[in-house]
Amino acid sequence: MKRPDEMLFYVGTYSSAEHPSIYLCGLNPGSGEMRIIRGTAGIENPSYITLNRAENVLYAASEKEDGEVSAFTVDPETKELSLLGSRRTEGGAPCYVSVSPEGDYVFVSNYSGGNVNAFPVKEDGSLGEMSSQVRHAGKGFRQDRQEAPHPHSVTPASSGRRVLVCDLGIDRIVSYFYENGELARHHEAVLPKGAGPRHLVFHPSGKWLYCANELNCTVTVFAVGGQSGELEVLGHLSTLPEQYAAGSGDTAADIHISACGRFLYVSNRGHDSIVLFHIDESSGLPKAMDWQSTGGRVPRNFAIAGDLLLAANQNSGNITSFTIDGENGRLIPTGYELEVPSPVCIAPLK
């Protein structure tokens, strides 16, 4: 049961369907202490999970060769998950799932399948039959990682019925309109060769967009063009310290921005850190200010939960918590960690 004043969050992991793979956890917002409340089995490798706006349905991408996306109801009292149903994504290794701002569509990107799906949402939150699918083509600069398209995320814009797809394999961010369930290509932004765009986040003002590039450990800053939504490159910044000698194991992963719009965070695998950028309020350009160790290995994903940041360290099997300094955005370790097998995605309840 939830304790008084406790915050809750779900964790997606790499695990077989026979074992718990999505965990409901509790967080003390004052101290940063965490605990596991219960686990849910029945889904393989839910490597990306997200909640709808009402927080009564959770969607999970099942990252396996024959990809699926599943919908779970969230019990209003206990927050226990119950499977509503699953849909095939017709692509391998789905690794990202998102919900339209209106709540009427769910989108999935399939990393090895090279395709992106749209599913209509039924009244009970379950998914209807796939309404649209787009497949990317081409390859990138790096033969080891960019031999084919690899859509890594699909992020809805806050307005304009658009989604943006980061394709790591072809160094593109492809923008699609969605209307009546159909995805229609609108615009694409080209990134430097070998960048490998992975995840992106919009500034709260809607004027800028920040993309974490996995392969070259950079952030690309874009200006967002009004109603058209077209992207203009403003600059590229390293996510690693200047004196650090990056190796083949160094890859950027997740990216988030504070609600106030002043602080931008990116996780670094290999360096095993989260970098803090301060965002210039007039230009939107970030400046690297600090690097904080995540207290574990391979921080694939992290989340901001109130005044805390939670980092999921995939290879060390732990989640660590940090207090966010409200004045300068720096991360202060709380000293608490939670052991979870192969944690790779965190979805806080508000």
C-alpha positions as CSV (number, residue, x, y, z in Angstrom):
1,M,0.0,0.0,0.0
2,K,1.0,3.6,-0.6
3,R,2.4,5.4,2.4
4,P,1.2,8.9,3.3
5,D,2.9,11.6,1.2
6,E,4.8,8.9,-0.8
7,M,5.2,9.4,-4.5
8,L,4.9,6.4,-6.9
9,F,6.7,5.4,-10.0
10,Y,6.8,2.4,-12.4
11,V,10.0,0.8,-13.7
12,G,10.4,-1.1,-16.9
13,T,13.1,-3.7,-17.1
14,Y,14.8,-6.3,-19.3
15,S,13.2,-9.5,-18.1
16,S,11.3,-12.6,-19.4
17,A,7.6,-12.7,-19.3
18,E,7.7,-15.4,-16.6
19,H,9.2,-13.0,-14.1
20,P,8.2,-9.6,-12.8
21,S,9.3,-7.1,-15.4
22,I,7.3,-3.9,-14.5
23,Y,7.7,-2.8,-10.9
24,L,5.6,-0.3,-8.9
25,C,7.9,1.6,-6.5
26,G,7.5,4.1,-3.8
27,L,9.5,7.3,-3.3
28,N,9.9,9.4,-0.2
29,P,9.9,12.9,-1.7
30,G,11.8,14.4,1.3
31,S,14.6,11.9,1.7
32,G,14.8,10.2,-1.7
33,E,14.4,6.7,-0.2
34,M,12.8,4.2,-2.5
35,R,11.1,0.8,-2.1
36,I,9.5,-1.9,-4.4
37,I,5.8,-2.3,-3.7
38,R,5.0,-5.0,-6.3
39,G,6.0,-6.5,-9.6
40,T,4.0,-7.4,-12.7
41,A,4.8,-10.3,-14.9
42,G,3.4,-11.4,-18.3
43,I,5.4,-9.1,-20.6
44,E,8.8,-9.6,-22.0
45,N,11.4,-6.8,-22.0
46,P,9.2,-3.8,-21.3
47,S,12.1,-1.5,-22.1
48,Y,9.9,1.6,-22.5
49,I,6.8,2.4,-20.5
50,T,4.6,5.5,-20.4
51,L,1.3,6.6,-18.8
52,N,-1.6,8.4,-20.4
53,R,-2.5,11.8,-19.1
54,A,-5.2,10.5,-16.8
55,E,-2.7,8.0,-15.4
56,N,-5.3,5.2,-15.6
57,V,-3.6,3.3,-18.4
58,L,0.1,2.3,-18.8
59,Y,1.5,1.4,-22.2
60,A,4.6,-0.7,-22.6
61,A,6.8,-1.6,-25.6
62,S,7.9,-5.3,-25.5
63,E,11.4,-5.2,-27.0
64,K,11.7,-8.6,-28.7
65,E,12.1,-9.9,-32.2
66,D,8.3,-10.2,-32.8
67,G,7.5,-6.8,-31.3
68,E,4.4,-6.0,-29.3
69,V,2.9,-3.0,-27.5
70,S,0.7,-3.7,-24.5
71,A,-1.9,-1.7,-22.5
72,F,-2.5,-2.1,-18.8
73,T,-5.2,-0.6,-16.7
74,V,-4.0,1.1,-13.5
75,D,-6.1,0.4,-10.4
76,P,-7.2,3.8,-9.0
77,E,-6.4,2.8,-5.4
78,T,-3.6,0.2,-5.4
79,K,-2.0,1.2,-8.8
80,E,-1.8,-2.5,-9.6
81,L,-1.6,-3.2,-13.4
82,S,-4.0,-5.5,-15.3
83,L,-3.4,-6.4,-18.9
84,L,-6.0,-5.0,-21.3
85,G,-4.4,-6.5,-24.4
86,S,-1.5,-6.4,-26.8
87,R,-0.9,-5.5,-30.4
88,R,1.9,-6.6,-32.8
89,T,4.1,-3.8,-34.1
90,E,5.1,-5.7,-37.2
91,G,8.7,-4.8,-36.4
92,G,11.5,-6.0,-34.2
93,A,12.8,-4.4,-31.0
94,P,10.1,-1.8,-30.3
95,C,11.9,0.6,-27.9
96,Y,9.7,3.6,-27.4
97,V,6.0,4.2,-26.9
98,S,4.2,7.6,-26.6
99,V,0.6,8.9,-26.3
100,S,-0.8,11.8,-28.3
101,P,-1.6,14.9,-26.2
102,E,-5.3,14.3,-27.0
103,G,-5.0,10.7,-25.8
104,D,-6.5,9.3,-28.9
105,Y,-3.4,7.6,-30.4
106,V,-0.4,5.6,-29.2
107,F,2.8,5.6,-31.3
108,V,5.6,3.0,-31.3
109,S,9.1,3.0,-32.8
110,N,10.7,-0.3,-33.8
111,Y,14.5,-0.1,-33.6
112,S,15.4,-3.1,-35.7
113,G,12.2,-3.2,-37.7
114,G,12.9,0.3,-39.1
115,N,9.2,1.2,-38.8
116,V,6.9,3.4,-36.8
117,N,3.3,2.6,-35.9
118,A,0.1,4.4,-34.9
119,F,-2.7,2.7,-32.9
120,P,-6.0,4.3,-32.1
121,V,-7.0,4.3,-28.4
122,K,-10.4,2.8,-27.5
123,E,-12.6,4.2,-24.7
124,D,-11.3,1.8,-22.1
125,G,-7.6,2.7,-23.0
126,S,-7.0,-0.5,-25.0
127,L,-5.5,-0.3,-28.5
128,G,-7.4,-0.7,-31.7
129,E,-6.0,-2.2,-34.8
130,M,-2.9,-0.4,-36.2
131,S,-4.2,2.6,-38.2
132,S,-0.9,3.5,-39.9
133,Q,2.7,2.4,-40.4
134,V,5.7,4.1,-42.0
135,R,9.0,2.4,-42.8
136,H,12.3,4.3,-43.1
137,A,14.9,3.6,-45.7
138,G,18.6,4.2,-46.1
139,K,21.7,3.8,-43.9
140,G,24.2,6.0,-42.1
141,F,27.9,6.7,-41.8
142,R,28.8,4.1,-39.3
143,Q,28.7,0.5,-40.6
144,D,28.6,-1.0,-37.1
145,R,25.5,0.9,-35.9
146,Q,24.0,2.6,-39.0
147,E,23.7,-0.3,-41.5
148,A,19.9,0.3,-41.7
149,P,17.2,2.7,-40.3
150,H,16.8,2.5,-36.5
151,P,13.9,4.6,-35.3
152,H,14.7,5.1,-31.6
153,S,11.9,7.4,-30.3
154,V,8.6,8.9,-31.5
155,T,7.8,12.1,-29.6
156,P,4.5,14.0,-30.0
157,A,4.6,17.8,-30.3
158,S,2.5,19.6,-27.7
159,S,0.3,21.0,-30.5
160,G,-0.2,20.6,-34.2
161,R,-0.9,16.9,-34.4
162,R,2.7,16.1,-35.2
163,V,5.2,13.4,-34.0
164,L,8.9,13.5,-34.4
165,V,10.9,10.3,-35.0
166,C,14.6,10.2,-34.0
167,D,16.2,7.7,-36.4
168,L,19.6,6.7,-35.1
169,G,20.4,4.7,-38.3
170,I,20.0,7.4,-40.9
171,D,20.9,10.6,-38.8
172,R,17.5,12.1,-39.3
173,I,14.7,13.5,-37.2
174,V,11.6,12.9,-39.3
175,S,8.4,14.8,-38.6
176,Y,4.9,13.4,-39.4
177,F,1.4,14.8,-39.2
178,Y,-1.2,12.4,-38.0
179,E,-4.8,12.8,-39.0
180,N,-7.6,10.2,-39.0
181,G,-5.0,7.6,-37.9
182,E,-2.7,8.2,-40.8
183,L,1.0,9.3,-40.5
184,A,2.0,11.7,-43.3
185,R,5.6,12.8,-43.7
186,H,6.0,16.5,-43.2
187,H,9.7,17.5,-42.7
188,E,13.0,16.0,-41.8
189,A,16.1,17.5,-40.1
190,V,19.5,16.3,-41.0
191,L,22.1,15.7,-38.2
192,P,25.9,15.3,-38.6
193,K,27.1,12.0,-40.0
194,G,27.5,9.4,-37.2
195,A,25.5,11.5,-34.7
196,G,22.8,8.8,-34.1
197,P,19.8,10.8,-32.8
198,R,18.1,8.9,-30.0
199,H,15.7,10.9,-27.8
200,L,14.5,14.5,-27.8
201,V,12.7,17.0,-25.7
202,F,10.9,20.3,-26.3
203,H,11.5,23.4,-24.3
204,P,8.4,24.3,-22.2
205,S,8.2,27.5,-24.3
206,G,7.9,25.5,-27.5
207,K,10.5,27.6,-29.1
208,W,13.4,25.1,-29.0
209,L,14.0,21.4,-29.2
210,Y,17.0,19.4,-27.8
211,C,18.1,16.1,-29.3
212,A,20.4,13.6,-27.5
213,N,22.7,12.0,-30.1
214,E,23.7,8.5,-28.9
215,L,26.7,7.8,-31.1
216,N,28.8,11.0,-30.9
217,C,27.6,12.0,-27.4
218,T,26.2,15.4,-28.3
219,V,23.1,17.5,-28.0
220,T,21.8,19.2,-31.0
221,V,19.8,22.4,-30.4
222,F,17.0,23.4,-32.8
223,A,14.8,26.4,-33.2
224,V,11.2,25.3,-33.8
225,G,9.5,27.2,-36.7
226,G,6.1,28.5,-35.5
227,Q,3.0,26.7,-36.8
228,S,5.1,24.9,-39.5
229,G,7.2,23.1,-36.8
230,E,10.2,22.9,-39.1
231,L,13.5,22.6,-37.3
232,E,16.6,24.9,-37.7
233,V,19.9,23.8,-36.3
234,L,21.3,26.3,-33.8
235,G,24.3,24.3,-32.5
236,H,25.8,21.1,-31.2
237,L,27.3,20.5,-27.8
238,S,29.2,17.6,-26.2
239,T,27.6,15.7,-23.4
240,L,31.1,14.7,-22.0
241,P,33.7,16.8,-20.2
242,E,36.3,18.4,-22.4
243,Q,39.2,16.6,-20.8
244,Y,37.5,13.1,-21.0
245,A,38.9,10.7,-23.6
246,A,35.7,9.0,-24.9
247,G,35.8,5.4,-26.0
248,S,33.6,3.0,-27.9
249,G,31.5,2.3,-24.8
250,D,30.5,6.0,-24.4
251,T,27.0,6.7,-25.7
252,A,24.4,9.4,-24.8
253,A,21.0,8.0,-23.8
254,D,18.1,9.9,-22.2
255,I,17.3,13.6,-22.1
256,H,14.9,15.7,-19.9
257,I,14.3,19.3,-19.1
258,S,13.1,20.9,-15.9
259,A,9.6,22.3,-15.7
260,C,11.1,25.8,-15.3
261,G,12.9,25.5,-18.6
262,R,16.3,26.5,-17.1
263,F,18.0,23.1,-16.7
264,L,18.7,20.4,-19.3
265,Y,19.9,16.9,-18.3
266,V,21.4,14.1,-20.5
267,S,22.6,10.7,-19.3
268,N,26.0,9.4,-20.5
269,R,26.6,5.6,-20.6
270,G,30.3,4.6,-20.2
271,H,31.1,7.9,-18.4
272,D,28.1,6.9,-16.3
273,S,27.0,10.4,-15.5
274,I,24.3,12.9,-16.0
275,V,25.4,16.2,-17.4
276,L,23.6,19.5,-16.4
277,F,23.2,22.3,-18.9
278,H,22.0,25.8,-18.1
279,I,19.7,27.1,-20.9
280,D,20.1,30.7,-22.0
281,E,16.6,32.2,-21.7
282,S,17.0,34.4,-24.7
283,S,18.8,32.2,-27.2
284,G,17.8,28.7,-25.9
285,L,21.4,27.6,-26.1
286,P,22.7,25.3,-23.3
287,K,26.0,25.5,-21.5
288,A,27.5,22.5,-19.7
289,M,27.9,23.2,-16.0
290,D,28.4,20.0,-14.2
291,W,28.6,16.2,-14.4
292,Q,27.2,14.0,-11.7
293,S,28.0,10.2,-11.4
294,T,24.8,8.1,-11.4
295,G,26.2,5.7,-8.8
296,G,25.9,2.8,-11.1
297,R,26.7,1.5,-14.6
298,V,25.0,2.3,-17.9
299,P,22.3,4.9,-17.0
300,R,20.0,4.2,-19.9
301,N,17.0,6.3,-18.6
302,F,16.2,8.7,-15.9
303,A,13.2,10.7,-14.8
304,I,12.4,14.0,-12.9
305,A,10.0,13.4,-10.0
306,G,9.1,16.6,-8.3
307,D,12.3,17.9,-6.7
308,L,14.1,14.7,-7.3
309,L,15.8,12.9,-10.2
310,L,15.9,9.1,-10.5
311,A,18.5,7.4,-12.6
312,A,18.0,3.8,-13.9
313,N,21.4,2.1,-14.1
314,Q,20.9,-0.9,-16.4
315,N,24.1,-2.9,-15.9
316,S,24.5,-2.5,-12.2
317,G,20.8,-3.2,-11.4
318,N,20.1,-0.2,-9.3
319,I,18.1,3.1,-9.3
320,T,19.7,6.1,-7.5
321,S,18.0,9.3,-6.4
322,F,19.2,12.9,-6.4
323,T,17.9,16.1,-5.0
324,I,17.7,18.9,-7.7
325,D,19.0,22.2,-6.4
326,G,16.3,24.7,-7.3
327,E,18.8,27.5,-7.7
328,N,21.4,26.0,-10.0
329,G,19.9,22.6,-11.1
330,R,22.8,20.6,-9.7
331,L,22.2,17.0,-8.6
332,I,22.9,16.2,-5.0
333,P,23.0,12.4,-4.2
334,T,20.6,11.5,-1.5
335,G,22.6,8.4,-0.6
336,Y,19.7,6.1,-1.4
337,E,19.5,3.4,-4.1
338,L,17.0,0.7,-5.0
339,E,18.0,-2.7,-6.3
340,V,16.0,-3.6,-9.5
341,P,17.0,-6.1,-12.1
342,S,18.1,-4.4,-15.3
343,P,16.1,-1.2,-14.9
344,V,15.8,0.7,-18.2
345,C,12.8,3.1,-17.9
346,I,11.1,5.1,-15.2
347,A,7.6,6.5,-15.4
348,P,6.6,8.6,-12.3
349,L,3.0,9.1,-11.3
350,K,2.2,12.8,-10.7
